[in-house]
Amino acid sequence: MKVMIDLCVVPLGVGVSVSDYVAQCHRIIAEAGLESQLHAYGTNIEGEWDAVFDAVKKCHEQIHGMGAPRITTTIKLGTRTDRIQSMADKVESVTDKL
């Protein structure tokens, strides 16, 4: 099943800047071959359910391995079975109306 998620992973106990941790997560997502879009407060990811959530798990494992004692993660997700729709399709649908 295809899924689109909005992922926000926040390492706790590592100081104010988390960009190194976010960059590591993006490397994991890219290595998994998943489509993603970084935004100011998270990352949109699309792909097969198991591949997406495997990447999320690897992000947690990597961030803990970098010394973060705690991580809080927010995930919003959507699936649909009536048609195929990409992240780009969703954005284009709105920008066409602007």
Secondary structure, DSSP 8 states (H G I E B T S, - for coil): -EEEEEEEEEEESS-S--HHHHHHHHHHHHHTT-EEEEETTEEEEEEEHHHHHHHHHHHHHHHHHTT-SEEEEEEEEE--SSS---HHHHHHHHHTT-
